[in-house]
Amino acid sequence: MGRAAEILGVTAAFLRSLGAAELLAPQRCEGGHRRYSRYQLRLAARARELLDRGTSLEAACRIIELEDQLAVAVELNAELTRQNPTGAHPDH
């Protein structure tokens, strides 16, 4: 956790607050230390950015969740477009 906090320029308490808000769920190593993925570090950085702009933690978590859902939907749409470039509905 200390290294992740150092990389992001935040405190360990900030990372713990993101865990308590259920935005992050880091893996634990044998020694019990939290291990954050690159994806989780990106989420934490985005949360810090939103909080620095005056967004509440609860609202920041919701914004990040919605941004994540949108990214998935955009990727799915792109995949479907690649599979059916004519734009015709597959059931027709």
Buried (B, 14 or more C-beta within 10 A) or exposed (E): BEEBBEEBEBEEEBBBBBBEBEBBEBEEEEEEEBEBEEEBBEBBBBBBEBBEEEBEBEEBBBBBEEEEEEEEEEEEEEEEEEEEEEEEEEEE
